């Protein structure tokens, strides 16, 4: 009888442990999804607002490519308070590798920061010469580039749904090669259109490579999933990129024209300053969301969320900048959204497989 009671008690304890384990697992899952929603919101909001403000800058008299590039990375000081919060919660933020060999992490941040500066310049040229709708849709090609880099650098696994997503997103970008953009807000010559197209395509490939390298650095060097790690990497890379761009700004002599540019800005001096300020903040919010998604999931997933914002900026451009949403752009946009849904369905299937059954 005593043995039976002990067995029954053990079974009850085992059932309680299973229930607690399932509860903790579900709690971690909900927390993970909450973090994903926050980071995804940062990516979508920062990307859309930053793109529209960047286009408004050029449409209303802004001509400096260096300034248009600088505002994409110079907003990192707004993250200092969050860095302090991360320090208070996580006093030990370094791994053995980063503590023993700090120059490794420093060299990674410097290299990626310089690469980021060059990539932002290519994006600026593309935004200056292309309408917002075309610019955003070409940017969708970075997912295809990212898939290739993720396969070789991050051991990304491919399923039929992911392959279908990549094919659709690639086709949506290729369609825009044949777009002539009649009636768009940005009137450019054919040569400038080609230059803008090639620069945006090259920038997409470069940014995809940078995302994969960032994921590789997180997994091989940093190895800590904390808010402080995300904020630190964003700040350090943006700081290096900002210094590089400022050097280019003064070396090119464009700094001499900035005062006249502000004086002649169509919407006035205050609007000029506010445009640059909020553009900088928007892109820094985007960077935090992007790095956070890389850290929590993968560079490919971060890119997919970025592509989700594909329809947002073009719709805003149609409303605010009077871009024309042509039939070809509409088809490209629908294909891109279809590709996104295909990828997210695969992620949903993966999530179902990882969810443990709840003990009764």
C-alpha positions in Angstrom: 0.0 0.0 0.0 2.8 2.3 0.9 4.5 1.6 -2.4 1.3 2.4 -4.3 1.0 5.7 -2.5 4.6 6.6 -3.4 4.0 5.7 -7.0 0.8 7.8 -7.0 2.6 10.7 -5.5 5.4 10.5 -8.0 2.9 10.4 -10.8 1.2 13.5 -9.4 4.6 15.3 -9.1 5.5 14.3 -12.6 2.2 15.6 -13.9 2.7 18.9 -12.1 6.2 19.2 -13.5 4.9 18.6 -17.0 2.2 21.3 -16.6 4.7 23.8 -15.3 7.1 23.0 -18.1 4.3 23.5 -20.7 3.3 26.7 -19.0 6.8 28.1 -19.0 7.2 27.0 -22.6 4.1 28.8 -23.7 5.1 31.9 -21.7 8.5 32.0 -23.5 6.7 31.6 -26.8 4.3 34.5 -26.1 7.2 36.6 -24.9 9.1 35.8 -28.1 6.1 36.7 -30.3 5.7 40.0 -28.3 9.3 40.9 -29.0 8.8 40.0 -32.6 5.8 42.3 -32.9 7.8 45.2 -31.3 10.8 44.7 -33.5 8.7 44.2 -36.6 6.8 47.5 -35.8 10.1 49.3 -35.5 11.2 48.0 -38.9 8.0 48.8 -40.7 7.4 52.2 -39.2 11.0 53.3 -39.5 11.4 52.1 -43.0 8.2 53.7 -44.3 8.6 57.1 -42.6 12.3 57.3 -43.4 11.7 56.6 -47.1 8.9 59.1 -47.5 10.9 61.9 -45.6 13.9 61.1 -47.7 11.9 61.6 -50.9 10.4 64.8 -49.6 13.9 66.1 -48.9 14.9 65.8 -52.5 11.5 66.9 -53.9 11.6 70.2 -52.0 15.1 71.4 -52.8 17.5 69.1 -51.0 20.4 68.1 -53.3 23.2 66.8 -51.0 23.7 63.1 -51.5 26.1 63.1 -48.5 23.5 64.7 -46.2 20.8 62.3 -47.5 23.2 59.5 -46.6 24.2 60.9 -43.2 20.7 61.1 -41.8 20.3 57.3 -42.4 22.8 56.6 -39.6 23.4 59.7 -37.5 20.4 59.2 -35.2 22.2 56.8 -32.9 22.4 59.2 -29.9 18.6 58.7 -29.3 19.5 55.1 -28.3 21.8 56.1 -25.4 19.0 56.1 -22.8 18.0 52.5 -23.9 21.7 51.5 -23.6 21.6 52.6 -19.9 18.4 50.6 -19.3 20.1 47.6 -20.8 23.1 48.1 -18.6 20.9 48.2 -15.5 19.2 45.0 -16.3 22.2 43.1 -17.6 25.5 44.0 -15.9 27.4 41.2 -17.5 27.0 41.8 -21.2 30.2 40.3 -22.6 31.2 36.8 -23.5 34.6 35.2 -22.9 35.5 36.0 -26.5 34.6 39.7 -26.4 36.2 40.1 -22.9 39.5 38.4 -23.9 39.7 39.7 -27.4 37.7 43.0 -27.5 39.5 44.0 -30.8 37.6 41.2 -32.5 34.2 42.9 -31.8 35.7 46.3 -32.5 37.0 45.2 -35.9 33.6 43.7 -36.7 31.8 46.9 -35.8 34.2 49.1 -37.7 34.1 46.9 -40.9 30.3 46.7 -40.9 30.0 50.4 -40.1 32.1 51.4 -43.1 30.2 49.0 -45.3 27.0 50.5 -44.0 28.1 54.0 -45.0 28.8 52.9 -48.6 25.5 51.0 -48.8 23.5 54.0 -47.5 25.1 56.1 -50.2 23.9 53.7 -52.9 20.4 53.8 -51.4 20.5 57.6 -51.4 21.4 57.8 -55.1 18.6 55.3 -55.8 16.0 57.3 -53.8 17.1 60.6 -55.5 16.7 59.2 -59.0 13.7 56.8 -58.6 10.1 57.3 -57.5 9.3 55.8 -54.1 7.1 53.0 -55.5 9.9 51.8 -57.9 12.6 52.3 -55.2 10.7 50.1 -52.7 9.8 47.4 -55.1 13.4 47.1 -56.3 14.5 46.9 -52.7 12.5 43.7 -52.4 15.3 42.0 -54.3 17.5 42.1 -51.2 15.5 39.1 -49.9 16.7 37.0 -52.8 20.3 38.1 -52.2 19.9 37.5 -48.5 18.7 33.9 -49.1 21.9 33.2 -51.0 24.2 34.7 -48.4 22.2 33.0 -45.6 22.6 29.6 -47.2 26.4 29.9 -47.4 27.1 32.0 -44.3 24.3 31.1 -41.8 23.3 27.6 -42.9 19.8 28.6 -43.7 17.5 25.7 -44.6 15.2 26.0 -47.6 11.7 24.5 -47.9 9.3 24.7 -50.9 7.5 27.6 -49.2 10.6 29.6 -48.7 11.8 28.9 -52.3 8.4 29.9 -53.6 8.6 33.1 -51.6 12.1 34.0 -53.0 11.0 33.3 -56.6 8.0 35.5 -56.3 9.9 38.4 -54.7 12.6 38.1 -57.3 10.1 38.2 -60.2 8.3 41.3 -58.6 11.6 43.2 -58.7 12.6 42.0 -62.3 9.2 43.3 -63.6 10.2 46.9 -62.7 13.1 46.8 -65.3 10.4 47.4 -67.9 8.7 50.2 -66.0 8.8 53.6 -67.6 7.1 55.5 -64.7 4.8 57.9 -66.4 3.3 60.5 -64.2 5.5 59.8 -61.1 6.5 62.5 -58.7 10.1 62.1 -59.6 10.8 63.1 -63.2 14.2 61.7 -64.3 15.9 61.0 -67.5 16.3 57.4 -68.7 20.0 57.4 -67.8 19.3 58.6 -64.3 16.6 55.9 -64.0 19.1 53.2 -65.0 21.7 54.6 -62.5 19.1 54.7 -59.8 17.9 51.2 -60.6 21.5 49.7 -60.6 22.5 51.6 -57.4 19.3 50.4 -55.5 19.9 46.8 -56.7 23.6 47.0 -55.6 22.6 48.5 -52.3 20.0 45.7 -51.8 22.7 43.1 -52.4 25.1 44.9 -50.1 22.6 45.2 -47.3 21.6 41.6 -47.6 25.3 40.6 -47.2 25.6 42.9 -44.2 22.6 41.3 -42.5 24.1 37.8 -42.9 27.4 39.0 -41.6 25.7 40.6 -38.6 23.9 37.3 -37.8 27.2 35.5 -38.1 28.8 37.9 -35.7 26.0 37.5 -33.2 26.2 33.7 -33.3 30.0 33.3 -33.3 31.2 36.3 -31.3 28.6 38.0 -29.1 26.5 35.0 -28.2 24.1 36.9 -25.9 20.4 37.6 -26.6 20.0 40.8 -24.6 18.6 44.3 -25.4 22.0 45.7 -24.6 23.7 43.6 -27.2 21.2 44.8 -29.9 21.5 48.5 -28.9 25.3 48.3 -28.6 25.8 46.9 -32.1 23.4 49.4 -33.6 25.1 52.3 -31.9 28.7 51.3 -32.7 28.0 50.5 -36.4 26.0 53.7 -36.8 28.8 55.8 -35.2 31.4 54.4 -37.5 29.2 54.9 -40.5 28.5 58.5 -39.4 32.2 59.4 -39.1 32.9 57.9 -42.5 30.1 59.9 -44.1 31.1 63.1 -42.4 34.6 62.7 -43.7 33.2 62.2 -47.2 30.9 65.3 -46.8 33.9 67.5 -46.0 36.2 65.9 -48.5 33.7 66.4 -51.3 33.1 70.1 -50.4 29.3 69.6 -50.3 29.3 71.1 -46.7 29.7 74.6 -48.3 26.4 74.3 -50.0 24.3 73.2 -47.0 23.6 76.7 -45.7 22.3 77.8 -49.1 20.3 74.6 -49.4 18.6 75.3 -46.1 17.8 78.9 -47.1 16.3 77.8 -50.4 14.4 74.8 -49.1 10.8 75.2 -50.4 9.1 74.4 -47.1 11.3 76.7 -45.0 14.2 76.3 -42.6 12.2 74.8 -39.8 10.8 72.1 -42.1 14.3 71.4 -43.5 15.7 70.8 -40.0 12.7 68.8 -38.9 12.8 66.6 -42.0 16.5 65.7 -41.4 15.8 65.2 -37.7 12.9 62.8 -38.1 14.5 61.0 -41.0 17.5 60.3 -38.8 15.3 59.0 -35.9 13.2 56.9 -38.3 16.2 55.1 -39.7 17.7 54.5 -36.3 14.4 52.9 -35.1 14.5 50.8 -38.3 18.0 49.7 -37.4 17.1 48.6 -33.9 14.2 46.5 -35.2 16.3 45.0 -37.9 19.2 44.0 -35.6 16.7 42.7 -33.0 15.0 40.4 -35.6 18.4 39.1 -36.7 19.3 38.4 -33.1 16.0 36.7 -32.3 15.4 34.8 -35.5 17.6 35.2 -38.6 18.8 37.8 -41.1 16.4 36.2 -43.7 13.4 36.7 -41.3 14.5 40.3 -40.7 14.5 40.9 -44.5 11.0 39.3 -44.8 9.6 41.7 -42.3 11.2 44.5 -44.2 9.5 43.3 -47.3 6.2 43.3 -45.5 6.4 47.1 -45.4 6.7 47.1 -49.2 3.1 48.3 -49.8 3.2 50.9 -47.1 5.6 53.5 -48.6 4.2 53.2 -52.1 0.7 53.8 -50.8 1.9 56.8 -48.8 3.7 58.0 -51.9 0.5 57.8 -54.0 -1.3 59.9 -51.3 1.4 62.4 -50.4 3.7 62.6 -53.4 1.1 61.8 -56.1 3.1 58.9 -57.5 1.1 56.9 -60.1 0.4 53.3 -59.1 0.6 51.7 -62.6 -0.6 48.2 -63.5 3.0 46.8 -63.6 3.7 48.2 -60.1 0.4 46.7 -58.8 1.3 43.3 -60.1 4.8 43.5 -58.7 3.4 44.6 -55.3 0.9 41.7 -55.2 3.6 39.2 -56.1 5.8 40.6 -53.3 2.9 40.2 -50.8 2.2 36.7 -52.0 5.9 35.9 -51.4 5.7 37.3 -47.9 2.7 35.2 -47.1 4.4 32.1 -48.4 7.4 32.7 -46.1 5.3 33.4 -43.0 3.3 30.2 -43.6 6.5 28.2 -43.4 7.4 30.0 -40.2 3.9 29.2 -38.8 4.5 25.5 -39.7 7.8 25.5 -37.9 6.2 27.1 -34.9 3.6 24.4 -34.7 6.3 21.7 -34.7 8.1 23.4 -31.9 5.1 23.9 -29.6 4.8 21.1 -27.0 1.5 19.6 -26.2 -0.1 20.9 -23.0 -0.3 18.3 -20.2 -3.8 17.5 -18.9 
